[in-house]
Amino acid sequence: MYTITLDFYSGILYAIEDLKELNISVNLNVFDTENSLNKLNDISSNDLVRNSDVIIGPLIPRNFETFSNIELLESIPKVFPLSTIPIKIIKGVIQSVTPKKLLRNRMINYLDENLNREDNIVIIADSLNNEIDSKLSEIFPNSIKIKPEFEGYILPELLDSLLVDSLPNKVIVESEIFTLISSVVSQLNSQITSERDVKLYTTYRGNQYDDPSINNKDLGI
């Protein structure tokens, strides 16, 4: 948590410098909650906090919810950053990262409404995503299911044998394991030709897809 906090703080400082170039002045006040409820109460009584235009944090969900329920701070917008853990949304509270469950439900609806059942739909899901695998299988009963090999790899010859030239190939990957995602993306990229249409989907696009070693631009994700 200490490293995350420092990285987040550094990011805020960079953002403030960028705002200065746009002639936007920001007065930043930083407080350490020490993961203490007593400290939270002390901070909430500080005039600098009460006169803020916006409050970012605390970073720990339970501390944020405690802080956001303090009546004296009710009128100040409060941002809960970084985490996908759901929090109670009340007046003035903004969660900057959409909770994973909400993202997944929206994406499932999107796939249900937009993927043609007549296409060649392939679902690749690891053992940690059996629930979402079952939901997708109900929506696409004719889809092809692939379970990763040990250590999170898909055999290239297996995936190659399941992709076709006669239909659009829609591959849905449900995993947060980097090695599996990287392997699948690399293999799918090698399968794209003028005769073979391949598109990649997932109900949860984690940070793994942003790794510079993963080239997914041709796969549409």
Secondary structure, 3 states (H helix, E strand, C coil): CHHHHHHHHHHHHHHHHHHHHCCCCCCCCCCCCCCCHHHHHHHHCCHHHHCCCCEECCCCHHHHHHHHCCHHHCCCCEEECCCCCCCCCCCCEEECCCCHHHHHHHHHHHHHHHCCCCCEEEEEECHHHHHHHHHHHHHCCCCEEECCECCCECCHHHHHHHCCCCCCEEEEEECCCHHHHHHHHHHHHHHCCCCCCEEEECCCCCHHHHCCCCCCHHHCC
